[in-house]
Amino acid sequence: MIEICSLSASYGKTKVLSDISLTVPNGKITVAAGLNGCGKTTLLRSVAGLMPYSGTVKVDGTDVNSLGRRETSKKIAYLAQMKTPSDLTVFRTVLCGRYPHLPFPHIFTQSDRDIAESAVKTMYLSDVADKKTSQLSGGLLQKTGIAMILAQQAGNILLDEPTAFLDASSRLRLMDRARHMADEGKAVLAVLHDLPLALRYADKVAVIKDGSIFAEGSPEEIYASGIAEKIFGVKLYRTETDDGVRYFY
Amino acid sequence: MTDIRIFVLILSAVLVGSAVLSICIGTVKITPQQILRALFSGERDTPEARIILYSRLPRTVACILAGAGLAVSGAIIQAVLANRLASPGIIGVNAGAGLAVNICIAAGAVSGWMIAGMSFLSAMVTVLLLAFAAEKTMAGKITVILGGVAVSSFFTAISEAIVSVDPDVGLMSSDFRIGGFSAVSSQRLLPAGILIASALLFAFLMSNELDVITLGDDTASGVGMNVRRMRSILLITAACLSGASVSFAGLLGFVGLVVPSAVRKFTGSEGRIMLPVTAVAGGCFVTVCDVLSRIIFRPHEVPAGIIISFIGGPVFLFLLFRDRKGQEI
């Protein structure tokens, strides 16, 4: 579980986040939604311990600031928005997800390789496991990133625009994977641009505006309040299938 | 047998062959049997044994160490700066080390440890300054290269000024500016060799870190790496390798640029394979070039740096334009 309390963050003199408080419970998908530049990515980077902030972030009851970089990464896996393709193979990239678990001198064991192999299979990347990530499409690169955080085996997952670059079916499969991670008991905090997708998959939505939480609630509450339309400037519709699956569009 | 294994086998064979040839050729011809006798039978008082032990062997070891050091230094710098055009020669690290050597010679501080240590320190300051400036200004790849070229020119200008003011330095450092091994001595080689061997071992141990850092700052931090600290550690290692190499081999160009790029074509970028193979390939390349520098214009000898540039320039152009297809480096 991630507990964010009165978090503020700045880039230089520009304040980006102001007094954010949010709880990301285990077993649920929490989505931070908002317009470009509202501070969603800064929120994730702060929670991941990648930039300084004021306030408190607790992960599984422990203040992140009291943890070392490596200990934080054992508890929180972070899928960055801008992934840098390298000349490493897909398998080797996924294996790097095991890095926080390596004792000095940081040599990967067979067990690490097995875990990475399993993550590669889970994300259907076996066919491209030996390809360089610089040769992959944006979608496959994104899947490689997800496989890497699966290999990291952290209990708390931060996803920054995980569906970017993906086609429609891949977007749904990826969010199904996020749902699966939540069902395994992990706390998932995702930043999504795609509002209908966010409302469909989220258990809780935090709408961020100008660096602060403007509204917070279940997707139904956010939809019913009309807040999303006010913030995003688009009309949303809802439908539900006979078996209870809700869709927003 | 995989392509990589065949490549490593060929490299190893060429390295051994060129090393033996490097010891054998010269004004006094040496046979492989004489090498074995001088090295293993304790027969060290013959003229041939003295030539082997005090002239040819140090020169050959110097070629291997300088090649391995500069090549691995280039591989590390390229990975850390995420820039295939970066190398200790291009971004001014070698020029910084060269300036330190000239200052040492001008000041009369010509002990092996002093020259190797100052070269290392100067190379380290250069690479860290450049990396710091690049990070602070979020400079692009080409900007970093151009900044390095400017730094290199600046240090070279200071070196030339020292040579102009003190012609004795010029006499002692003419080979140094081109790069070569004709004046290598055990006294100069030993301290630098210890630094290079230690830094190579450390670099091999850091191969997983090198892989992680190539994933980008946020991803590397996300898997638990203190990126800023690790970048500094790796760049200091690279500076140690290139500074120590320059201290006895001079300003050899292209080794740190061409060898890692060529090796990656065969091994990929995984550090635990790429770094050791780069070390072997670097040693191999420089030793072959040094042998050629003694053979091509016989009975005259040209500095090895000239042969390295003759070969390195076209090879780099080939690697630069082959398979590029409009992609950014």
Interface residues (C-beta under 8 A of the other chain):
Chain A: R45 A48 G49 L50 R69 R70 E71 T72 S73 K74 A77 Y78 L79 A80 M82 K83 T84 S86 D87 L88 T89 R92 T93 C96 G97 Y99 P100 L102 P105 H106 I107 F108 K132 G145 M148 Q152
Chain B: A82 L205 N208 E209 D211 V212 T214 L215 G216 D218 T219 S221 G222 V223 G224 M225 N226 R264 G268 S269 E270
